Amino acid sequence: DLHYPLRRQRQMCIKRQLQQRTEHMNANRVTAKYYKWKHIPRELKKYDYILHIDCARIKYLNNLSYNDILNIIDKNKNKSYIGRKHPFLKNIYDECNKVKKVKVDSSNYVDLWEKKLLNEKVKIKANHIETCIFIRKINDNILSKKFEEIYEEIMKNKLCRDQLVFYYIIDKYNLYDKITDTNKFNKL
């Protein structure tokens, strides 16, 4: 995964050493999750926003112009996380079913996670957002601190998909006012 600072005509790729692999995730995936949720590299902290794009979506980056990105930010100035509305899944429970069906995560661990969600009565109050592409406000320290817990929950519960955990953290801390979705990412 790559983080691109939003600065006209200048993109930077930051290379980092891989994190240790875990029982449920290879080192590449652990590292991607670590930098996506837990640790913002110091080189990026001087920016107001970062655009995160998972590697699977990077080939579509040219479909989104610099002005598109600025317009998305401008229309959502009061939000710290702008994601893409999921095209067909409605909530975290649909996500659980989908990942089990297509076997992108361990069914056993996803079943345990789903049971946890049901026991805690997690009810999502927003559109389901994909976490493969988003714009994130760097200086929202509250959201950044809570996003670290996405990584921790993924690791603790032996999950691979951060979309399974994203709304759990949003709901747990009632952070709905800090996030939104946009259809501007639909071309990606």
N, C-alpha and C positions, 0 to 999 in steps of 0.2 A: 504494500500500500504506500501511497505517496501523499505527502501534504504539500500543497502549493500555496505559498503566501500570495495574497491578492495585491500585486503591485504591477502596474502597467508595464507590458513588454519585458517583464523579468520573471523568470521562473527558476526555482532552485530545487534540486533534489538533495536530500540529506541522507547520507549513507550511515547506517548504524550497525553495530555488532549484533548478531542474533542473540535473542534470549534463549534460555535452556528449553529444550522440548519437554513436554509433560506426558503423562500417561495417555492423555486424550487428544493431544495436539502436537503437530510437528513444530520445530523451532521457528520456521517462517511465519506460521499462523500466530504463534504466541507473541512474536515480535510485532506483528501487525496490530494485534489487539492491544498490546502494551502501549504503543505510540498513538493509537487511535483514541484510547480512552484514559489511560493512566498518566502518561507523561508527555507533556508538550516540550519538544526540544527547545533549548535556550535560543537557538537561531530564529525560531518562529515567534518568540515572545515579544519582539519589537513591533509586530504587526497587530492590527485591530481584529482581523478575521483570517481564518484559514479555510481553504476549500479542500475537503478530504474526498478523495476518489479511490475506491478499492481498485486493485489491479484489473479485475474483470471488466471494469467500466472505463478504464483509462483511454481505450481506443476511441471512445465517443467524445472525448474532451473537446475536440475541434467543433463539435456541434453547439457548443456553448461559448458565446463571445465574451470578451471582457466587459462590454456594456451590458450584456445579459446578467452577468454576475453582479455588477454594480446596481442594476435595477432591482434585482432580487433583494439585495441588502437594503436599498433605499426604501422599498415598500414594506420592509420588516425591521425597521430600526429598533423597535422595542423588543425584539426577539434575540436570543443568544444562540439558538440552534434552528437552522432552516433545513429541513430535509425534504425528501421526495415522498409524496403519498404513495403507499403501496398500491400497485395497479389492480390487485385482485384480492389480497388478504385484508380482512376487516379488523383483526385484533390479534393479540398475543396468543390466544387459544387457537386461532386459525394457523398461526405461525407454527405452533407446536405440532399440530396435525400434519402440516405440509412437510416439515423437516423429517418427521418420522416416515412419512409416505415415500419421500424421495431419498431417504437414508443419507442425509448430509450431517446427521448427528446421531449419537447413540440413542436408540429408542428407550433403553432402560433409564438413562439419565434424563431424557426429555420427559418421560412419564413421571419421574420423581419431581422434576421441576414444575410440571403442570399440577401435580398434587399440591405442591407448596403454594402455587398461585391460588388454587381453589381454597386451600385451608386458610390462607391469609385474605381471602375474599377480594382479590385484586380485580378492580373494575376500571377499564380504560375509558377515559373521557375525551378521546381525540381520535382522529384518523390514524390508522396504522402507518407508520413511517418506515421506509427502508433506511438502513444505516450504511448503505454502500456509497452514497454520495450526500454530502451535506456541507453547509457553510456554518462555521462555528465562531462565535465572538470569543476572542482569546481572553479578554480582561474580565470576564464574568467569573470571578473566583468561586462563588457559591456553586454555580453549575459545574465548573471544572472539578471542584472537590467531590461533588456527587458523582460525576462521570467516572472518577477513579473506582467507584464501587461497581460499575458495570464490569470492569476488568476483574475485580475481586470475586464477584458473583459467578462470572464465567468460569474462573479457575476453581473456585470452591465447589461448584456444582458439576464440574467436568463437562461443560457444554462447549460447543464450538461456535455457535451462531449468536452474535451479539444482539440481533433483533429479538431473541427470546428474552433478553434481560433489560434492554433499553427502557421499555415502558414500565417494567417492574420498578426501576429506580425513579422514573418520572412520577409514577403513582405514589410510591412510598413517601416521597418528599413533597408531593403536590407541586411539581415544577411545570405544570401545564402552561402557565403564563410566560414561560421562558422559551417555549418551542413552538414551531409552526411547520406546516408543509407548504410546498409550492408545486404547481403544475408546470412551472418553467423547467424543471428537471426532467420532464417526461420525454424529452428528445434524447435522453441518455440511456 
